[in-house]
């Protein structure tokens, strides 16, 4: 039984199929995210927290409020976006980045288009610092995300100690402070690495992006899977236009863009070059 099929007695808040469809429509319009029907229980669970906080009685009341309050729209999007990440997730991508940087030491800009809580852009920064042997290379790293809440965590750069357990001893000691006292069991990204990354809120559906061209490398991993095909192509086309001719586009492990040969061509495992 889905959340929208449950009886009122089983739910804290009134939540109809129509409410769920309105949530889907609003999220698609604002963020381009295409929720499947299987996500109705997730929607109820995540948005119910907002209803409790706002002391509202029904999703109908809440959705009317979201439509009239810009600040609440931000909370709405934050609540419904999924942020699953880790340091050096899909490690072959960072090996490819290191090889790219060695071959193109003139690289100027790298864009991480789905920063989440920061593990990915900091992994990019660690790779850049290691290749060039400095915290101040002539490389700009821009990290963006639609979720302002996770970006705040990214800027803080504080993580559970076990989140870096797979890193080498050299990386752990070079790039992280180990927490003491009340911070025991936590680590913090060193200040020099933090300064390498610029974090900004960005909605990929927005008509304007805070991204300066040309971009040498784009990491946009496990984002396109939430968009329908027309939206995927639209966003990919906009990104490719920003890239230099010998750039590198890095996709997620479950993303495949071979159906867009006019935009990109494969150059590795879920790695593409722009077609110009």
C-alpha positions as CSV (number, residue, x, y, z in Angstrom):
1,X,0.0,0.0,0.0
2,X,1.4,3.4,-1.0
3,X,1.4,6.4,1.2
4,X,-1.3,8.0,-0.9
5,X,-3.5,4.9,-0.5
6,X,-3.3,4.8,3.3
7,X,-6.3,5.8,5.4
8,X,-6.4,9.1,7.2
9,X,-6.1,7.2,10.5
10,X,-2.7,5.9,9.5
11,X,-1.3,9.4,8.6
12,X,-0.5,12.3,10.7
13,X,-1.4,14.7,7.9
14,X,-3.9,14.7,5.1
15,X,-2.1,13.5,2.0
16,X,-3.9,12.7,-1.2
17,X,-2.9,11.4,-4.6
18,X,-3.6,14.9,-5.9
19,X,-1.2,16.3,-3.4
20,X,1.5,13.9,-4.6
21,X,1.0,14.8,-8.2
22,X,1.2,18.5,-7.3
23,X,4.5,17.8,-5.5
24,X,5.8,16.0,-8.6
25,X,4.8,18.8,-10.9
26,X,6.2,21.5,-8.7
27,X,9.6,19.7,-8.2
28,X,9.9,19.1,-12.0
29,X,9.1,22.7,-12.8
30,X,11.5,24.1,-10.2
31,X,14.4,21.6,-10.4
32,X,13.8,19.4,-13.4
33,X,13.6,16.4,-11.2
34,X,11.2,13.7,-12.4
35,X,9.9,11.7,-9.4
36,X,8.6,8.2,-10.0
37,X,5.3,7.1,-8.6
38,X,7.2,4.8,-6.2
39,X,8.5,7.9,-4.4
40,X,5.1,8.9,-2.8
41,X,6.0,7.5,0.6
42,X,9.4,9.3,0.5
43,X,7.6,12.6,-0.3
44,X,5.3,12.2,2.6
45,X,8.1,11.3,5.0
46,X,10.4,14.2,4.1
47,X,7.8,16.9,3.7
48,X,5.9,15.9,6.9
49,X,8.9,17.3,8.8
50,X,8.2,20.7,7.3
51,X,4.5,20.5,8.1
52,X,5.3,19.8,11.8
53,X,7.8,22.6,11.9
54,X,5.3,25.1,10.4
55,X,2.4,23.7,12.4
56,X,0.3,22.9,9.4
57,X,-2.5,20.3,9.2
58,X,-2.4,19.1,5.5
59,X,-0.3,18.9,2.4
60,X,-2.9,21.0,0.6
61,X,-2.2,23.8,3.1
62,X,1.6,23.3,2.8
63,X,1.6,23.3,-1.0
64,X,-0.4,26.6,-1.1
65,X,2.2,28.1,1.2
66,X,5.2,26.8,-0.9
67,X,3.7,28.4,-3.9
68,X,3.6,31.8,-2.2
69,X,6.8,31.8,-0.2
70,X,10.2,31.8,-2.0
71,X,12.1,30.9,1.2
72,X,9.9,27.8,1.7
73,X,10.5,26.7,-1.9
74,X,14.2,26.4,-1.0
75,X,13.3,24.1,2.0
76,X,10.9,22.2,-0.3
77,X,13.7,21.5,-2.8
78,X,16.2,20.7,-0.1
79,X,13.9,18.2,1.5
80,X,13.3,16.3,-1.8
81,X,16.8,16.1,-3.2
82,X,18.9,13.1,-2.6
83,X,22.5,13.5,-1.5
84,X,24.5,10.3,-1.6
85,X,28.3,10.9,-1.8
86,X,31.7,9.8,-0.5
87,X,35.3,10.7,-0.8
88,X,36.8,9.4,-4.1
89,X,33.6,7.6,-5.0
90,X,34.2,5.8,-8.3
91,X,38.0,6.2,-7.9
92,X,38.7,5.6,-11.6
93,X,37.3,9.1,-12.3
94,X,39.9,10.7,-10.1
95,X,42.7,8.7,-11.7
96,X,41.4,10.0,-15.1
97,X,41.4,13.5,-13.7
98,X,45.0,13.2,-12.5
99,X,46.1,11.9,-16.0
100,X,44.2,14.7,-17.7
101,X,45.9,17.4,-15.5
102,X,49.3,15.9,-16.2
103,X,48.7,16.0,-19.9
104,X,47.1,19.5,-19.7
105,X,48.9,21.4,-17.0
106,X,47.3,24.6,-18.4
107,X,43.9,23.5,-17.1
108,X,42.1,26.5,-15.6
109,X,38.6,25.6,-14.5
110,X,36.9,22.5,-13.1
111,X,33.2,22.5,-12.3
112,X,31.7,20.0,-9.9
113,X,28.0,20.4,-10.7
114,X,26.6,18.3,-7.8
115,X,28.6,19.1,-4.8
116,X,26.3,17.6,-2.2
117,X,28.1,17.7,1.2
118,X,31.5,18.4,-0.3
119,X,33.2,15.0,-0.5
120,X,33.4,15.1,-4.3
121,X,34.8,18.6,-4.8
122,X,37.3,18.1,-2.0
123,X,38.4,14.8,-3.7
124,X,38.9,16.9,-6.9
125,X,40.9,19.5,-4.9
126,X,43.0,16.7,-3.3
127,X,43.8,15.4,-6.8
128,X,44.6,18.8,-8.1
129,X,46.9,19.6,-5.1
130,X,48.6,16.2,-5.5
131,X,49.3,16.6,-9.2
132,X,50.6,20.1,-9.0
133,X,52.3,19.8,-5.6
134,X,50.7,22.9,-4.2
135,X,47.5,24.2,-2.6
136,X,47.6,27.3,-4.9
137,X,47.6,25.9,-8.4
138,X,46.3,28.1,-11.2
139,X,43.1,26.1,-11.3
140,X,39.7,27.3,-10.2
141,X,37.4,24.7,-8.7
142,X,33.7,25.6,-8.6
143,X,31.3,23.4,-6.7
144,X,27.6,23.9,-7.0
145,X,24.4,22.3,-5.8
146,X,20.7,23.1,-5.7
147,X,20.5,22.2,-2.0
148,X,21.7,25.2,0.1
149,X,21.7,23.1,3.3
150,X,24.2,20.5,2.1
151,X,26.4,23.3,0.7
152,X,26.7,24.8,4.2
153,X,28.0,21.4,5.4
154,X,30.4,21.4,2.5
155,X,31.8,24.8,3.4
156,X,32.3,23.7,7.0
157,X,34.3,20.6,5.8
158,X,33.7,18.5,8.9
159,X,33.0,14.8,8.5
160,X,32.9,11.6,10.5
161,X,36.4,10.1,10.8
162,X,35.3,6.8,9.3
163,X,34.3,8.7,6.1
164,X,38.1,8.9,5.2
165,X,39.0,5.3,6.3
166,X,39.7,4.3,2.7
167,X,42.1,7.1,2.1
168,X,45.9,6.6,2.2
169,X,47.8,7.6,5.4
170,X,49.4,10.4,3.4
171,X,46.1,11.9,2.3
172,X,44.6,11.6,5.8
173,X,47.5,13.5,7.4
174,X,48.0,16.0,4.6
175,X,44.4,17.0,4.0
176,X,42.6,16.6,7.3
177,X,42.8,17.7,10.9
178,X,41.9,15.0,13.4
179,X,39.3,16.1,15.9
180,X,40.1,16.2,19.6
181,X,38.0,16.5,22.8
182,X,34.4,17.2,21.8
183,X,35.3,16.6,18.2
184,X,36.8,13.2,18.7
185,X,35.6,10.9,16.0
186,X,35.4,13.7,13.4
187,X,37.8,15.2,10.9
188,X,38.0,18.6,9.3
189,X,39.4,19.5,5.8
190,X,42.5,21.6,6.2
191,X,42.1,25.3,5.5
192,X,44.4,25.3,2.5
193,X,42.2,22.7,0.7
194,X,39.0,24.6,1.6
195,X,40.4,27.7,-0.1
196,X,40.8,25.8,-3.3
197,X,37.0,25.3,-3.7
198,X,34.3,27.9,-4.3
199,X,30.8,26.7,-3.3
200,X,27.8,28.3,-4.9
201,X,24.0,27.4,-5.0
202,X,23.0,26.6,-8.5
203,X,19.8,25.2,-10.0
204,X,20.6,23.5,-13.3
205,X,17.1,24.5,-14.5
206,X,17.9,28.1,-14.0
207,X,18.2,30.3,-17.2
208,X,21.5,31.6,-15.9
209,X,24.4,29.8,-14.3
210,X,27.3,31.3,-12.2
211,X,29.8,29.4,-14.4
212,X,32.5,31.2,-16.3
213,X,33.7,29.7,-19.6
214,X,35.7,28.0,-20.9
215,X,35.5,25.0,-18.5
216,X,38.1,22.3,-18.8
217,X,36.5,19.6,-16.7
218,X,33.0,19.0,-15.6
219,X,32.0,16.5,-12.9
220,X,28.2,15.9,-13.2
221,X,27.7,12.5,-11.6
222,X,24.5,10.8,-10.8
223,X,22.4,13.9,-11.4
224,X,21.0,13.3,-14.9
225,X,19.3,10.1,-13.7
226,X,16.7,12.3,-12.0
227,X,15.8,14.1,-15.2
228,X,13.7,12.9,-18.2
229,X,15.4,12.6,-21.6
230,X,14.5,16.0,-23.0
231,X,15.8,17.7,-19.8
232,X,19.0,15.6,-19.9
233,X,19.8,16.7,-23.4
234,X,19.0,20.3,-22.7
235,X,21.3,20.5,-19.7
236,X,24.1,18.5,-21.4
237,X,24.0,20.8,-24.4
238,X,24.3,23.8,-22.2
239,X,27.3,22.3,-20.3
240,X,29.1,21.3,-23.5
241,X,28.8,24.9,-24.8
242,X,30.8,26.0,-21.8
243,X,33.6,23.5,-22.3
244,X,36.9,23.8,-24.1
245,X,37.3,21.6,-27.2
246,X,39.6,19.1,-25.4
247,X,37.7,19.1,-22.2
248,X,36.5,16.2,-20.1
249,X,33.0,15.5,-18.9
250,X,32.6,13.0,-16.1
251,X,29.2,11.2,-15.6
252,X,27.9,8.9,-13.0
253,X,28.2,5.1,-13.1
254,X,24.6,4.6,-14.2
255,X,24.6,7.4,-16.7
256,X,25.1,6.9,-20.5
257,X,25.1,9.7,-23.1
258,X,26.0,7.7,-26.2
259,X,22.5,8.6,-27.5
260,X,23.8,12.2,-27.9
261,X,26.7,11.7,-30.4
262,X,26.2,15.3,-31.6
263,X,27.1,16.6,-28.1
264,X,29.7,14.2,-26.6
265,X,31.9,11.2,-27.5
266,X,33.1,8.5,-25.1
267,X,36.7,8.8,-24.0
268,X,36.7,6.3,-21.0
269,X,34.4,4.6,-18.5
270,X,31.5,7.1,-18.1
271,X,33.8,9.8,-19.3
272,X,33.2,11.9,-22.4
273,X,34.7,14.7,-24.5
274,X,32.7,17.5,-26.0
275,X,31.9,17.3,-29.7
276,X,32.5,20.7,-31.4
